[in-house]
Amino acid sequence: MSVPTAALTHQTLPIDLPPTALRKRALPAGRPREWYVTHNRRLKAMRLAIALLDAGVYVPSQAPNRTIRSTAERVGIHPPSDTTCHMVRAFMRYSR
């Protein structure tokens, strides 16, 4: 049985490429300072929730502050506050 030549050639699929960061855009000006703080906290919590999911932590009860902070250290993010840790667990809870 012969194999088609198309099957022997290796094509680079988008999933084979290393991940690249999206180009950052400036945040809108003129908002209250608290809006920027909350926005950045949400982004940090999302990054941590994704890192925890990748590490096999799927439910909020498996993610105490200690685990979230050690994950942040492992992926190179500054240690999160208690509020951010709470937000990470909320993201994990409501992503289902």
N, CA, C and O of each residue as an XYZ file, in Angstrom:
384
protein
N       0.848     -1.170      0.000
C       0.000      0.000      0.000
C       0.897      1.238      0.000
O       1.842      1.323      0.785
N       0.607      2.182     -0.866
C       1.445      3.376     -0.962
C       0.803      4.532     -0.196
O      -0.418      4.626     -0.076
N       1.665      5.405      0.314
C       1.216      6.581      1.058
C       1.222      7.765      0.102
O       2.204      7.966     -0.613
N       0.148      8.559      0.070
C       0.123      9.727     -0.807
C       1.266     10.687     -0.462
O       1.611     10.869      0.705
N       1.841     11.292     -1.494
C       2.965     12.203     -1.268
C       2.561     13.423     -0.442
O       3.395     14.006      0.251
N       1.302     13.806     -0.512
C       0.838     14.945      0.288
C       0.944     14.634      1.778
O       1.158     15.539      2.585
N       0.795     13.368      2.146
C       0.884     12.994      3.548
C       2.323     13.003      4.037
O       2.561     13.076      5.242
N       3.285     12.929      3.127
C       4.689     12.892      3.514
C       5.281     14.286      3.715
O       6.292     14.433      4.401
N       4.673     15.294      3.135
C       5.193     16.649      3.298
C       4.671     17.215      4.609
O       3.524     16.989      4.996
N       5.534     17.946      5.270
C       5.152     18.521      6.561
C       4.728     19.970      6.356
O       5.513     20.795      5.888
N       3.489     20.272      6.708
C       2.994     21.639      6.628
C       2.959     22.215      8.030
O       2.608     21.521      8.985
N       3.322     23.480      8.155
C       3.257     24.139      9.444
C       1.834     24.619      9.673
O       1.318     25.455      8.932
N       1.215     24.082     10.700
C      -0.126     24.498     11.054
C      -0.027     25.607     12.090
O       0.979     25.697     12.793
N      -1.041     26.448     12.199
C      -0.984     27.530     13.198
C      -0.733     27.008     14.612
O      -0.116     27.698     15.424
N      -1.198     25.812     14.911
C      -1.013     25.260     16.248
C       0.440     24.853     16.486
O       0.858     24.728     17.638
N       1.225     24.642     15.414
C       2.622     24.254     15.538
C       3.536     25.441     15.836
O       4.666     25.263     16.290
N       3.050     26.633     15.583
C       3.872     27.823     15.766
C       3.938     28.188     17.249
O       2.977     27.962     17.984
N       5.065     28.752     17.696
C       5.131     29.175     19.096
C       4.175     30.335     19.329
O       3.939     31.136     18.425
N       3.623     30.432     20.535
C       2.678     31.514     20.795
C       3.378     32.870     20.758
O       4.500     33.020     21.242
N       2.712     33.825     20.191
C       3.255     35.182     20.150
C       2.295     36.110     20.883
O       1.078     35.928     20.830
N       2.839     37.083     21.549
C       2.012     38.034     22.291
C       1.290     38.960     21.317
O       1.828     39.348     20.280
N       0.083     39.293     21.675
C      -0.666     40.246     20.874
C      -0.088     41.636     21.092
O       0.461     41.936     22.152
N      -0.217     42.468     20.085
C       0.279     43.830     20.199
C      -0.581     44.577     21.217
O      -1.808     44.582     21.120
N       0.068     45.200     22.184
C      -0.667     45.907     23.229
C      -1.154     47.242     22.711
O      -0.457     47.932     21.966
N      -2.356     47.594     23.117
C      -2.920     48.891     22.769
C      -2.977     49.741     24.034
O      -3.078     49.213     25.141
N      -2.914     51.021     23.868
C      -3.001     51.931     25.006
C      -4.404     51.877     25.609
O      -5.398     51.744     24.895
N      -4.462     51.983     26.915
C      -5.763     52.022     27.579
C      -6.404     53.382     27.331
O      -5.700     54.373     27.138
N      -7.727     53.437     27.336
C      -8.393     54.715     27.086
C      -8.087     55.726     28.196
O      -8.059     55.378     29.376
N      -7.865     56.946     27.810
C      -7.552     57.996     28.776
C      -8.833     58.557     29.379
O      -9.916     58.430     28.809
N      -8.683     59.177     30.539
C      -9.802     59.896     31.133
C     -10.664     59.098     32.082
O     -11.668     59.613     32.577
N     -10.305     57.863     32.350
C     -11.090     57.065     33.300
C     -10.574     57.301     34.719
O      -9.440     57.747     34.896
N     -11.381     57.012     35.716
C     -10.892     57.129     37.091
C      -9.783     56.099     37.351
O      -9.766     55.033     36.735
N      -8.886     56.414     38.242
C      -7.759     55.531     38.539
C      -8.240     54.133     38.934
O      -7.626     53.138     38.549
N      -9.313     54.054     39.684
C      -9.824     52.758     40.146
C     -10.184     51.847     38.968
O     -10.052     50.627     39.071
N     -10.633     52.419     37.862
C     -10.970     51.619     36.693
C      -9.729     50.907     36.164
O      -9.790     49.728     35.816
N      -8.591     51.628     36.102
C      -7.351     51.033     35.610
C      -6.848     49.950     36.556
O      -6.374     48.905     36.112
N      -6.950     50.197     37.851
C      -6.520     49.214     38.850
C      -7.350     47.933     38.704
O      -6.800     46.832     38.694
N      -8.646     48.078     38.592
C      -9.532     46.916     38.443
C      -9.279     46.195     37.127
O      -9.275     44.965     37.077
N      -9.069     46.960     36.070
C      -8.811     46.364     34.761
C      -7.547     45.502     34.802
O      -7.552     44.357     34.349
N      -6.473     46.060     35.346
C      -5.213     45.312     35.426
C      -5.327     44.114     36.355
O      -4.724     43.071     36.099
N      -6.098     44.253     37.436
C      -6.311     43.130     38.356
C      -7.051     41.999     37.646
O      -6.722     40.826     37.823
N      -8.057     42.362     36.840
C      -8.803     41.348     36.082
C      -7.900     40.609     35.108
O      -7.971     39.385     34.997
N      -7.047     41.351     34.396
C      -6.125     40.715     33.449
C      -5.174     39.760     34.162
O      -4.922     38.656     33.679
N      -4.649     40.180     35.301
C      -3.739     39.336     36.075
C      -4.463     38.084     36.562
O      -3.918     36.982     36.498
N      -5.686     38.255     37.045
C      -6.462     37.112     37.520
C      -6.751     36.129     36.386
O      -6.716     34.916     36.593
N      -7.034     36.646     35.195
C      -7.277     35.758     34.051
C      -6.022     34.977     33.690
O      -6.089     33.774     33.435
N      -4.872     35.659     33.668
C      -3.616     34.964     33.355
C      -3.337     33.869     34.381
O      -2.904     32.773     34.023
N      -3.583     34.167     35.654
C      -3.347     33.169     36.698
C      -4.344     32.007     36.606
O      -3.971     30.852     36.811
N      -5.596     32.309     36.303
C      -6.595     31.246     36.166
C      -6.220     30.316     35.011
O      -6.369     29.100     35.128
N      -5.743     30.865     33.914
C      -5.321     30.039     32.774
C      -4.118     29.192     33.154
O      -4.057     28.015     32.801
N      -3.153     29.777     33.875
C      -1.972     29.022     34.296
C      -2.355     27.894     35.249
O      -1.786     26.805     35.177
N      -3.311     28.143     36.137
C      -3.763     27.094     37.054
C      -4.472     25.972     36.293
O      -4.257     24.794     36.578
N      -5.307     26.334     35.338
C      -5.985     25.314     34.533
C      -4.969     24.470     33.769
O      -5.115     23.251     33.674
N      -3.940     25.119     33.225
C      -2.885     24.386     32.524
C      -2.117     23.457     33.467
O      -1.594     22.425     33.048
N      -2.058     23.839     34.743
C      -1.343     23.035     35.737
C      -2.217     21.927     36.326
O      -1.744     21.134     37.139
N      -3.477     21.868     35.924
C      -4.346     20.797     36.399
C      -5.209     21.155     37.588
O      -5.808     20.272     38.201
N      -5.287     22.429     37.927
C      -6.155     22.882     39.019
C      -7.449     23.356     38.371
O      -7.477     24.402     37.723
N      -8.510     22.595     38.545
C      -9.747     22.855     37.801
C     -10.886     23.427     38.634
O     -11.823     23.994     38.072
N     -10.833     23.297     39.949
C     -11.921     23.801     40.787
C     -11.360     24.778     41.815
O     -10.221     24.623     42.256
N     -12.138     25.769     42.195
C     -11.646     26.786     43.127
C     -11.179     26.226     44.469
O     -10.282     26.789     45.095
N     -11.774     25.133     44.910
C     -11.373     24.566     46.200
C      -9.946     24.015     46.164
O      -9.335     23.817     47.215
N      -9.413     23.766     44.974
C      -8.035     23.294     44.835
C      -7.051     24.456     44.753
O      -5.849     24.233     44.611
N      -7.539     25.686     44.841
C      -6.687     26.850     44.616
C      -6.689     27.804     45.809
O      -7.269     28.887     45.735
N      -6.042     27.409     46.908
C      -5.891     28.386     47.995
C      -4.895     29.471     47.582
O      -4.210     29.335     46.568
N      -4.818     30.529     48.355
C      -3.913     31.643     48.028
C      -2.482     31.160     47.820
O      -1.788     31.646     46.926
N      -2.039     30.217     48.627
C      -0.668     29.694     48.530
C      -0.413     29.101     47.145
O       0.635     29.355     46.551
N      -1.339     28.330     46.634
C      -1.195     27.711     45.309
C      -1.192     28.766     44.212
O      -0.396     28.691     43.276
N      -2.076     29.743     44.326
C      -2.157     30.798     43.319
C      -0.857     31.604     43.311
O      -0.341     31.945     42.247
N      -0.334     31.903     44.489
C       0.909     32.693     44.564
C       2.107     31.908     44.051
O       2.991     32.481     43.415
N       2.151     30.605     44.318
C       3.273     29.812     43.797
C       3.184     29.684     42.278
O       4.210     29.647     41.598
N       1.974     29.618     41.748
C       1.791     29.592     40.289
C       2.239     30.918     39.682
O       2.882     30.938     38.633
N       1.901     32.020     40.340
C       2.322     33.340     39.851
C       3.841     33.430     39.801
O       4.403     33.959     38.843
N       4.496     32.922     40.815
C       5.960     32.943     40.836
C       6.529     32.093     39.703
O       7.503     32.475     39.054
N       5.911     30.939     39.474
C       6.387     30.020     38.441
C       6.260     30.612     37.036
O       7.119     30.375     36.186
N       5.197     31.380     36.787
C       4.999     31.945     35.451
C       5.529     33.363     35.321
O       5.385     33.977     34.263
N       6.142     33.900     36.380
C       6.786     35.200     36.294
C       5.877     36.391     36.489
O       6.090     37.445     35.890
N       4.858     36.231     37.327
C       3.940     37.323     37.634
C       4.176     37.724     39.094
O       4.425     36.864     39.939
N       4.100     39.012     39.391
C       4.250     39.465     40.772
C       3.205     38.789     41.652
O       2.101     38.514     41.181
N       3.520     38.514     42.913
C       2.563     37.843     43.797
C       1.242     38.610     43.880
O       1.240     39.820     44.107
N       0.132     37.917     43.699
C      -1.165     38.598     43.723
C      -1.623     38.897     45.148
O      -1.208     38.235     46.099
N      -2.472     39.887     45.277
C      -3.064     40.233     46.568
C      -4.175     39.236     46.892
O      -4.550     38.409     46.061
N      -4.695     39.333     48.124
C      -5.820     38.471     48.508
C      -7.026     38.720     47.609
O      -7.746     37.785     47.258
N      -7.245     39.979     47.238
C      -8.370     40.320     46.356
C      -8.218     39.666     44.991
O      -9.186     39.147     44.436
N      -6.999     39.688     44.449
C      -6.761     39.068     43.142
C      -6.916     37.561     43.236
O      -7.463     36.943     42.323
N      -6.449     36.953     44.321
C      -6.623     35.504     44.508
C      -8.113     35.146     44.539
O      -8.532     34.141     43.965
N      -8.896     35.975     45.211
C     -10.343     35.752     45.260
C     -10.939     35.841     43.859
O     -11.824     35.063     43.503
N     -10.448     36.793     43.065
C     -10.935     36.970     41.695
C     -10.561     35.774     40.822
O     -11.341     35.367     39.962
N      -9.375     35.212     41.037
C      -8.947     34.020     40.284
C      -9.926     32.879     40.541
O     -10.371     32.211     39.608
N     -10.258     32.661     41.818
C     -11.207     31.585     42.148
C     -12.584     31.856     41.549
O     -13.274     30.927     41.130
N     -12.986     33.132     41.509
C     -14.281     33.488     40.908
C     -14.272     33.171     39.414
O     -15.255     32.651     38.887
N     -13.167     33.480     38.726
C     -13.071     33.146     37.296
C     -13.170     31.642     37.093
O     -13.835     31.179     36.166
N     -12.516     30.886     37.951
C     -12.563     29.418     37.815
C     -13.978     28.905     38.080
O     -14.426     27.953     37.440
N     -14.661     29.520     38.999
C     -16.004     29.079     39.362
C     -16.994     29.347     38.226
O     -17.836     28.501     37.924
N     -16.893     30.525     37.596
C     -17.891     30.934     36.607
C     -17.499     30.600     35.178
O     -18.234     30.942     34.251
N     -16.363     29.943     34.969
C     -15.978     29.599     33.610
C     -16.624     28.303     33.160
O     -16.430     27.882     32.020
N     -17.377     27.671     34.022
C     -17.988     26.386     33.692
C     -19.299     26.558     32.989
O     -19.946     25.571     32.640
